[in-house]
Amino acid sequence: MAYRLGLISSRKVLWLDERGLILKNGAKIFIPWTAVLRVSGGEP
């Protein structure tokens, strides 16, 4: 199951998946959790 984290811009969306992060910006880019060093967030 994937969860939509939020809009990065009008055409880029970041999804959280049990296998890693998915960036959809026209193409689909998959980043496995083993390659993620840090996740941080804040208010826009």
mmCIF file of the N, C-alpha and C atoms, coordinates in Angstrom:
data_MODEL
# 
_entry.id   MODEL 
# 
loop_
_atom_site.group_PDB 
_atom_site.id 
_atom_site.type_symbol 
_atom_site.label_atom_id 
_atom_site.label_alt_id 
_atom_site.label_comp_id 
_atom_site.label_asym_id 
_atom_site.label_entity_id 
_atom_site.label_seq_id 
_atom_site.pdbx_PDB_ins_code 
_atom_site.Cartn_x 
_atom_site.Cartn_y 
_atom_site.Cartn_z 
_atom_site.occupancy 
_atom_site.B_iso_or_equiv 
_atom_site.pdbx_formal_charge 
_atom_site.auth_seq_id 
_atom_site.auth_comp_id 
_atom_site.auth_asym_id 
_atom_site.auth_atom_id 
_atom_site.pdbx_PDB_model_num 
ATOM 1   N N  . MET A 1 1  ? 0.840  -1.173 0.000   1.00 0.00 ? 1  MET A N  1 
ATOM 2   C CA . MET A 1 1  ? 0.000  0.000  0.000   1.00 0.00 ? 1  MET A CA 1 
ATOM 3   C C  . MET A 1 1  ? 0.889  1.242  0.000   1.00 0.00 ? 1  MET A C  1 
ATOM 4   N N  . ALA A 1 2  ? 0.586  2.164  -0.846  1.00 0.00 ? 2  ALA A N  1 
ATOM 5   C CA . ALA A 1 2  ? 1.351  3.412  -0.934  1.00 0.00 ? 2  ALA A CA 1 
ATOM 6   C C  . ALA A 1 2  ? 0.534  4.554  -0.334  1.00 0.00 ? 2  ALA A C  1 
ATOM 7   N N  . TYR A 1 3  ? 1.221  5.500  0.281   1.00 0.00 ? 3  TYR A N  1 
ATOM 8   C CA . TYR A 1 3  ? 0.574  6.669  0.869   1.00 0.00 ? 3  TYR A CA 1 
ATOM 9   C C  . TYR A 1 3  ? 1.099  7.920  0.193   1.00 0.00 ? 3  TYR A C  1 
ATOM 10  N N  . ARG A 1 4  ? 0.200  8.784  -0.177  1.00 0.00 ? 4  ARG A N  1 
ATOM 11  C CA . ARG A 1 4  ? 0.595  10.045 -0.787  1.00 0.00 ? 4  ARG A CA 1 
ATOM 12  C C  . ARG A 1 4  ? 1.075  10.981 0.311   1.00 0.00 ? 4  ARG A C  1 
ATOM 13  N N  . LEU A 1 5  ? 2.305  11.419 0.211   1.00 0.00 ? 5  LEU A N  1 
ATOM 14  C CA . LEU A 1 5  ? 2.873  12.303 1.221   1.00 0.00 ? 5  LEU A CA 1 
ATOM 15  C C  . LEU A 1 5  ? 2.419  13.739 0.999   1.00 0.00 ? 5  LEU A C  1 
ATOM 16  N N  . GLY A 1 6  ? 2.369  14.176 -0.221  1.00 0.00 ? 6  GLY A N  1 
ATOM 17  C CA . GLY A 1 6  ? 1.928  15.529 -0.495  1.00 0.00 ? 6  GLY A CA 1 
ATOM 18  C C  . GLY A 1 6  ? 2.473  16.038 -1.802  1.00 0.00 ? 6  GLY A C  1 
ATOM 19  N N  . LEU A 1 7  ? 1.929  17.111 -2.239  1.00 0.00 ? 7  LEU A N  1 
ATOM 20  C CA . LEU A 1 7  ? 2.387  17.709 -3.492  1.00 0.00 ? 7  LEU A CA 1 
ATOM 21  C C  . LEU A 1 7  ? 3.678  18.469 -3.259  1.00 0.00 ? 7  LEU A C  1 
ATOM 22  N N  . ILE A 1 8  ? 4.647  18.216 -4.105  1.00 0.00 ? 8  ILE A N  1 
ATOM 23  C CA . ILE A 1 8  ? 5.882  18.982 -4.071  1.00 0.00 ? 8  ILE A CA 1 
ATOM 24  C C  . ILE A 1 8  ? 5.716  20.207 -4.964  1.00 0.00 ? 8  ILE A C  1 
ATOM 25  N N  . SER A 1 9  ? 5.061  20.010 -6.082  1.00 0.00 ? 9  SER A N  1 
ATOM 26  C CA . SER A 1 9  ? 4.673  21.107 -6.967  1.00 0.00 ? 9  SER A CA 1 
ATOM 27  C C  . SER A 1 9  ? 3.429  20.636 -7.702  1.00 0.00 ? 9  SER A C  1 
ATOM 28  N N  . SER A 1 10 ? 2.986  21.376 -8.676  1.00 0.00 ? 10 SER A N  1 
ATOM 29  C CA . SER A 1 10 ? 1.764  21.004 -9.375  1.00 0.00 ? 10 SER A CA 1 
ATOM 30  C C  . SER A 1 10 ? 1.928  19.723 -10.192 1.00 0.00 ? 10 SER A C  1 
ATOM 31  N N  . ARG A 1 11 ? 3.175  19.345 -10.524 1.00 0.00 ? 11 ARG A N  1 
ATOM 32  C CA . ARG A 1 11 ? 3.376  18.146 -11.336 1.00 0.00 ? 11 ARG A CA 1 
ATOM 33  C C  . ARG A 1 11 ? 4.194  17.069 -10.633 1.00 0.00 ? 11 ARG A C  1 
ATOM 34  N N  . LYS A 1 12 ? 4.702  17.321 -9.432  1.00 0.00 ? 12 LYS A N  1 
ATOM 35  C CA . LYS A 1 12 ? 5.514  16.337 -8.717  1.00 0.00 ? 12 LYS A CA 1 
ATOM 36  C C  . LYS A 1 12 ? 4.780  15.889 -7.455  1.00 0.00 ? 12 LYS A C  1 
ATOM 37  N N  . VAL A 1 13 ? 4.699  14.584 -7.271  1.00 0.00 ? 13 VAL A N  1 
ATOM 38  C CA . VAL A 1 13 ? 4.044  14.025 -6.096  1.00 0.00 ? 13 VAL A CA 1 
ATOM 39  C C  . VAL A 1 13 ? 4.961  12.974 -5.491  1.00 0.00 ? 13 VAL A C  1 
ATOM 40  N N  . LEU A 1 14 ? 5.091  12.979 -4.185  1.00 0.00 ? 14 LEU A N  1 
ATOM 41  C CA . LEU A 1 14 ? 5.917  12.014 -3.473  1.00 0.00 ? 14 LEU A CA 1 
ATOM 42  C C  . LEU A 1 14 ? 5.015  11.032 -2.742  1.00 0.00 ? 14 LEU A C  1 
ATOM 43  N N  . TRP A 1 15 ? 5.272  9.732  -2.950  1.00 0.00 ? 15 TRP A N  1 
ATOM 44  C CA . TRP A 1 15 ? 4.495  8.679  -2.309  1.00 0.00 ? 15 TRP A CA 1 
ATOM 45  C C  . TRP A 1 15 ? 5.402  7.881  -1.400  1.00 0.00 ? 15 TRP A C  1 
ATOM 46  N N  . LEU A 1 16 ? 4.855  7.442  -0.256  1.00 0.00 ? 16 LEU A N  1 
ATOM 47  C CA . LEU A 1 16 ? 5.552  6.524  0.646   1.00 0.00 ? 16 LEU A CA 1 
ATOM 48  C C  . LEU A 1 16 ? 5.031  5.126  0.368   1.00 0.00 ? 16 LEU A C  1 
ATOM 49  N N  . ASP A 1 17 ? 5.933  4.187  0.210   1.00 0.00 ? 17 ASP A N  1 
ATOM 50  C CA . ASP A 1 17 ? 5.587  2.798  -0.075  1.00 0.00 ? 17 ASP A CA 1 
ATOM 51  C C  . ASP A 1 17 ? 6.362  1.925  0.896   1.00 0.00 ? 17 ASP A C  1 
ATOM 52  N N  . GLU A 1 18 ? 5.903  0.720  1.157   1.00 0.00 ? 18 GLU A N  1 
ATOM 53  C CA . GLU A 1 18 ? 6.641  -0.158 2.072   1.00 0.00 ? 18 GLU A CA 1 
ATOM 54  C C  . GLU A 1 18 ? 8.022  -0.520 1.538   1.00 0.00 ? 18 GLU A C  1 
ATOM 55  N N  . ARG A 1 19 ? 8.244  -0.366 0.241   1.00 0.00 ? 19 ARG A N  1 
ATOM 56  C CA . ARG A 1 19 ? 9.546  -0.664 -0.366  1.00 0.00 ? 19 ARG A CA 1 
ATOM 57  C C  . ARG A 1 19 ? 10.446 0.560  -0.475  1.00 0.00 ? 19 ARG A C  1 
ATOM 58  N N  . GLY A 1 20 ? 9.874  1.768  -0.392  1.00 0.00 ? 20 GLY A N  1 
ATOM 59  C CA . GLY A 1 20 ? 10.680 2.973  -0.509  1.00 0.00 ? 20 GLY A CA 1 
ATOM 60  C C  . GLY A 1 20 ? 9.842  4.181  -0.880  1.00 0.00 ? 20 GLY A C  1 
ATOM 61  N N  . LEU A 1 21 ? 10.485 5.180  -1.444  1.00 0.00 ? 21 LEU A N  1 
ATOM 62  C CA . LEU A 1 21 ? 9.827  6.416  -1.878  1.00 0.00 ? 21 LEU A CA 1 
ATOM 63  C C  . LEU A 1 21 ? 9.605  6.367  -3.380  1.00 0.00 ? 21 LEU A C  1 
ATOM 64  N N  . ILE A 1 22 ? 8.486  6.914  -3.819  1.00 0.00 ? 22 ILE A N  1 
ATOM 65  C CA . ILE A 1 22 ? 8.181  6.982  -5.240  1.00 0.00 ? 22 ILE A CA 1 
ATOM 66  C C  . ILE A 1 22 ? 7.914  8.441  -5.583  1.00 0.00 ? 22 ILE A C  1 
ATOM 67  N N  . LEU A 1 23 ? 8.677  8.986  -6.512  1.00 0.00 ? 23 LEU A N  1 
ATOM 68  C CA . LEU A 1 23 ? 8.477  10.343 -7.002  1.00 0.00 ? 23 LEU A CA 1 
ATOM 69  C C  . LEU A 1 23 ? 7.846  10.249 -8.379  1.00 0.00 ? 23 LEU A C  1 
ATOM 70  N N  . LYS A 1 24 ? 6.682  10.846 -8.519  1.00 0.00 ? 24 LYS A N  1 
ATOM 71  C CA . LYS A 1 24 ? 5.997  10.848 -9.815  1.00 0.00 ? 24 LYS A CA 1 
ATOM 72  C C  . LYS A 1 24 ? 6.020  12.264 -10.344 1.00 0.00 ? 24 LYS A C  1 
ATOM 73  N N  . ASN A 1 25 ? 6.774  12.460 -11.407 1.00 0.00 ? 25 ASN A N  1 
ATOM 74  C CA . ASN A 1 25 ? 6.875  13.794 -12.024 1.00 0.00 ? 25 ASN A CA 1 
ATOM 75  C C  . ASN A 1 25 ? 6.778  13.649 -13.537 1.00 0.00 ? 25 ASN A C  1 
ATOM 76  N N  . GLY A 1 26 ? 5.789  12.917 -13.988 1.00 0.00 ? 26 GLY A N  1 
ATOM 77  C CA . GLY A 1 26 ? 5.689  12.573 -15.397 1.00 0.00 ? 26 GLY A CA 1 
ATOM 78  C C  . GLY A 1 26 ? 6.278  11.191 -15.605 1.00 0.00 ? 26 GLY A C  1 
ATOM 79  N N  . ALA A 1 27 ? 7.443  10.963 -15.046 1.00 0.00 ? 27 ALA A N  1 
ATOM 80  C CA . ALA A 1 27 ? 8.052  9.640  -14.993 1.00 0.00 ? 27 ALA A CA 1 
ATOM 81  C C  . ALA A 1 27 ? 7.925  9.153  -13.550 1.00 0.00 ? 27 ALA A C  1 
ATOM 82  N N  . LYS A 1 28 ? 8.171  7.873  -13.344 1.00 0.00 ? 28 LYS A N  1 
ATOM 83  C CA . LYS A 1 28 ? 8.093  7.312  -11.999 1.00 0.00 ? 28 LYS A CA 1 
ATOM 84  C C  . LYS A 1 28 ? 9.505  6.961  -11.542 1.00 0.00 ? 28 LYS A C  1 
ATOM 85  N N  . ILE A 1 29 ? 9.962  7.593  -10.462 1.00 0.00 ? 29 ILE A N  1 
ATOM 86  C CA . ILE A 1 29 ? 11.300 7.360  -9.923  1.00 0.00 ? 29 ILE A CA 1 
ATOM 87  C C  . ILE A 1 29 ? 11.139 6.662  -8.585  1.00 0.00 ? 29 ILE A C  1 
ATOM 88  N N  . PHE A 1 30 ? 11.780 5.493  -8.429  1.00 0.00 ? 30 PHE A N  1 
ATOM 89  C CA . PHE A 1 30 ? 11.691 4.717  -7.205  1.00 0.00 ? 30 PHE A CA 1 
ATOM 90  C C  . PHE A 1 30 ? 13.007 4.798  -6.447  1.00 0.00 ? 30 PHE A C  1 
ATOM 91  N N  . ILE A 1 31 ? 12.934 5.116  -5.147  1.00 0.00 ? 31 ILE A N  1 
ATOM 92  C CA . ILE A 1 31 ? 14.112 5.184  -4.279  1.00 0.00 ? 31 ILE A CA 1 
ATOM 93  C C  . ILE A 1 31 ? 13.885 4.188  -3.142  1.00 0.00 ? 31 ILE A C  1 
ATOM 94  N N  . PRO A 1 32 ? 14.647 3.091  -3.082  1.00 0.00 ? 32 PRO A N  1 
ATOM 95  C CA . PRO A 1 32 ? 14.446 2.106  -2.015  1.00 0.00 ? 32 PRO A CA 1 
ATOM 96  C C  . PRO A 1 32 ? 14.848 2.663  -0.658  1.00 0.00 ? 32 PRO A C  1 
ATOM 97  N N  . TRP A 1 33 ? 14.219 2.152  0.419   1.00 0.00 ? 33 TRP A N  1 
ATOM 98  C CA . TRP A 1 33 ? 14.520 2.625  1.766   1.00 0.00 ? 33 TRP A CA 1 
ATOM 99  C C  . TRP A 1 33 ? 15.990 2.452  2.116   1.00 0.00 ? 33 TRP A C  1 
ATOM 100 N N  . THR A 1 34 ? 16.651 1.438  1.561   1.00 0.00 ? 34 THR A N  1 
ATOM 101 C CA . THR A 1 34 ? 18.069 1.229  1.859   1.00 0.00 ? 34 THR A CA 1 
ATOM 102 C C  . THR A 1 34 ? 18.939 2.359  1.333   1.00 0.00 ? 34 THR A C  1 
ATOM 103 N N  . ALA A 1 35 ? 18.430 3.146  0.375   1.00 0.00 ? 35 ALA A N  1 
ATOM 104 C CA . ALA A 1 35 ? 19.185 4.262  -0.196  1.00 0.00 ? 35 ALA A CA 1 
ATOM 105 C C  . ALA A 1 35 ? 18.830 5.594  0.462   1.00 0.00 ? 35 ALA A C  1 
ATOM 106 N N  . VAL A 1 36 ? 17.818 5.607  1.325   1.00 0.00 ? 36 VAL A N  1 
ATOM 107 C CA . VAL A 1 36 ? 17.381 6.839  1.982   1.00 0.00 ? 36 VAL A CA 1 
ATOM 108 C C  . VAL A 1 36 ? 18.227 7.062  3.231   1.00 0.00 ? 36 VAL A C  1 
ATOM 109 N N  . LEU A 1 37 ? 18.884 8.208  3.300   1.00 0.00 ? 37 LEU A N  1 
ATOM 110 C CA . LEU A 1 37 ? 19.707 8.535  4.458   1.00 0.00 ? 37 LEU A CA 1 
ATOM 111 C C  . LEU A 1 37 ? 18.925 9.283  5.535   1.00 0.00 ? 37 LEU A C  1 
ATOM 112 N N  . ARG A 1 38 ? 18.036 10.187 5.109   1.00 0.00 ? 38 ARG A N  1 
ATOM 113 C CA . ARG A 1 38 ? 17.309 11.012 6.068   1.00 0.00 ? 38 ARG A CA 1 
ATOM 114 C C  . ARG A 1 38 ? 16.009 11.479 5.426   1.00 0.00 ? 38 ARG A C  1 
ATOM 115 N N  . VAL A 1 39 ? 14.978 11.522 6.234   1.00 0.00 ? 39 VAL A N  1 
ATOM 116 C CA . VAL A 1 39 ? 13.687 12.074 5.819   1.00 0.00 ? 39 VAL A CA 1 
ATOM 117 C C  . VAL A 1 39 ? 13.362 13.177 6.808   1.00 0.00 ? 39 VAL A C  1 
ATOM 118 N N  . SER A 1 40 ? 13.123 14.366 6.309   1.00 0.00 ? 40 SER A N  1 
ATOM 119 C CA . SER A 1 40 ? 12.753 15.479 7.177   1.00 0.00 ? 40 SER A CA 1 
ATOM 120 C C  . SER A 1 40 ? 11.616 16.247 6.534   1.00 0.00 ? 40 SER A C  1 
ATOM 121 N N  . GLY A 1 41 ? 10.893 16.966 7.317   1.00 0.00 ? 41 GLY A N  1 
ATOM 122 C CA . GLY A 1 41 ? 9.770  17.720 6.782   1.00 0.00 ? 41 GLY A CA 1 
ATOM 123 C C  . GLY A 1 41 ? 9.498  18.930 7.638   1.00 0.00 ? 41 GLY A C  1 
ATOM 124 N N  . GLY A 1 42 ? 8.582  19.703 7.194   1.00 0.00 ? 42 GLY A N  1 
ATOM 125 C CA . GLY A 1 42 ? 8.211  20.904 7.915   1.00 0.00 ? 42 GLY A CA 1 
ATOM 126 C C  . GLY A 1 42 ? 7.070  21.580 7.198   1.00 0.00 ? 42 GLY A C  1 
ATOM 127 N N  . GLU A 1 43 ? 6.676  22.677 7.727   1.00 0.00 ? 43 GLU A N  1 
ATOM 128 C CA . GLU A 1 43 ? 5.598  23.431 7.111   1.00 0.00 ? 43 GLU A CA 1 
ATOM 129 C C  . GLU A 1 43 ? 6.118  24.163 5.886   1.00 0.00 ? 43 GLU A C  1 
ATOM 130 N N  . PRO A 1 44 ? 5.297  24.244 4.827   1.00 0.00 ? 44 PRO A N  1 
ATOM 131 C CA . PRO A 1 44 ? 5.736  24.956 3.613   1.00 0.00 ? 44 PRO A CA 1 
ATOM 132 C C  . PRO A 1 44 ? 5.930  26.435 3.838   1.00 0.00 ? 44 PRO A C  1 
# 
